Amino acid sequence: MTNLPSAQNWGQMMTMSADLVRSGFLPESIKTPQQAAAVMLKGQELGIPAMQAFSQICIIKGKPSVSPELMLSLIYARVPGTIINYKANSNELCEIEATRPGHPAQTFTFSKQDAQTASLWGRGAWKTYPRAMLRSRCISEMGRALFPDAISGASYTAEEMGAEVIVEADGQTVVVEAMPEVIEPTPTPREALIEKLKEKYGNVWPMTERLALIETAKGKGIENEELENVTGNTPVAEWTIVNAADLWLYVQRKTNATK
């Protein structure tokens, strides 16, 4: 609990976050003061300044992700004596030999074939900067396997978690747009009925069904004037699936009202 900011510090953090979001100088993936504050808090946990946190930490689907450069920085800072050698760093293979003090060297690879198997190759930054992306994945795998204590739960890069990234001139990966979890909206009763009718009839509502619905409506005491209002005075011959749904729902409401 001691790592949490006090009420006063939290208020200052939120004020600062709101100002920074309005400034337009934060990464595109940070759109709200709450998102900015979450990144700042994670940065504090990792022991890095706020502005560095904004450039190298991204919250995706509620989980922190970090840049491969920050992973390396944390490993070197928190595990002194670590040795990391690149045995290969090309457009088709990244191979890293990493040695943790007191432990034998371990080798990690991420290849073009690995990227193809994961359906990554040829997409986005993988198409334009394959060497940097292979390196990023290899560093991430190494960090999770050999230095989990150093990266403090920030075990994946933003790209691994579904964000769109680009590679800048200095080789650093930058999040263009975080990929939020898509939550499909619940259809309204009208929308659901329209879809159901389309599945049954396609885009053409049979005339026999139209006439049957008119008879049902009249049987419920619905007058012609009401039918015209519901269908927008559209002639029966021109009624659509949408008209059918509106009329069905109107008949249902009238029926329920008389019960």
Beta strands, then each sheet from edge to edge (+ up, - down):
strand 1: 57-60
strand 2: 63-66
strand 3: 83-89
strand 4: 93-99
strand 5: 106-111
strand 6: 164-167
strand 7: 173-177
sheet 1: 1+ 2-
sheet 2: 3+ 4- 5+
sheet 3: 6+ 7-
end
